[in-house]
Amino acid sequence: MPIDAMERLSDEVAVGHIQKYFEVQSNGRPLYTGSRFENFAGGGDFVEPNRITAADLIAVSMLSVHVPGQAALGIMEELDGRIEALLTPLAVELRLENLTAEQFSELLDYGSPADGIWQLLRQKKATWGIGQTTASKILARKRPHLVPIYDSVVKDQVGLRDSGGQWVRWWEAFQGDKGRQFAMRLESIREASGQSHLSLLRVIDIVLWMDGHGAAKVRETVDDGD
């Protein structure tokens, strides 16, 4: 569970991981390109929040995944209207940590708008080329406060078998008194790191990715297995 993985780390270590992630090189470019994921070209949840744009697909590349040309064309042209219709009910102000059970079921469970977008992004894997990691990052770009990122590093840190059921596990981490305390801890880590724009989900993602990948390893690689 995310809460268990985070409990292994002190607040000081967690803050240090985020601060390292946002370091800038002498040439002005980020040490980790993923640090520009949320804010590139104005942010996916601020600029055309209900459409997946070329800027969103470039932003996803900063997290070391590639959207093949066929998929990019399909997403921005063929599927544009269907994706917009599914993104619209997922209001940008929604936060996973604040969703009621009814809201989670309506918006993120099987058959929901978020699940519908996931299925569209994951179609025709043999020629389309979008795995579960890339799909999660596209969705997280559009709704960073609602959809967690999935990749091989965080999967191992949390103990997931695959992306199936991941959303409910993240939501469950914020439930009850322990969940509220967890959210408060993440808010404190975010404030201390100086990165107030981050979602709580992204705080978890960065901390666990840096801890699992190794803060000294600058080359950002992940596995986008099916």
Residue, then its C-alpha position, 0 to 999 in steps of 0.5 A: m500500500p502507498i501508506d506503508a511504502m511512505e512510512r518506511l521513509s522519514d519526512e526529511v528523506a522524503v523532502g530531500h527526494i523531492q528537492k533533488y528531483f527539482e534541481v536545475q543544471s548549470n545550463g538551466r535545464p532540469l536535472y530530472t525532466g519529469s520535474r516539468f511534467e505538470n507545468f509544461a506548456g501551462g499544465g494539462d489540467f489548465v490548458e484545454p483540460n478536457r482534450i489531450t493535446a500535443a503538449d500533453l504528449i510532449a509532457v508525457s515524454m518527460l517521464s521517459v515514455h513514448v507515445p507512438g505516432q499512430a496513437a498520437l494521431g488517434i488520440m488527437e483526431e479520431l478519439d478526440g471527441r470521445i475523450e473530451a466527453l469522458l474527461t468533462p465529468l472529471a472536474v479538475e477541482l476533484r481530489l482523490e483524497n476527498l472523494t466519497a465512496e459514491q464519487f469514486s464509484e461514479l468517476l473512477d471505478y469500472g465503467s466510469p469516465a476515467d475507466g473509459i479513457w483508460q480503455l481508449l488509450r490502451q486499445k489495439k496494443a499490438t499496433w497502438g503501442i500504449g502500455q499501462t505506464t504510458a496510459s497512466k501518465i497521460l491521464a495523470r497529466k490531465r487530472p494530476h489530483l485524481v489519477p496516480i501514475y503507474d510505473s515499474v519502480v513505484k509498482d515494486q515499491v508499493g507491491l503491486r502486481d500490475s495496474g489493475g485495482q491501483w486506483v482503489r488502493w490509492w483511494e483507500a490509503f486516504q480513508g479514515d483517520k489514518g488516511r487523513q493523517f497520511a494526507m496531512r503528512l503529504e501536505s507537510i512534505r509538499e510544503a517543506s519541499g517548496q513545490s506547492h503545485l504538486s498533487l498529493l499523488r505526485v508527492i507519493d510518486i516522486v518520493l517512491w520513484m526517487d527512493g526506488h530508482g536511486a536519487a544518484k541515477v539521473r537517467e529516467t527510465v521505466d518499463d511500460g510492460d503490458 
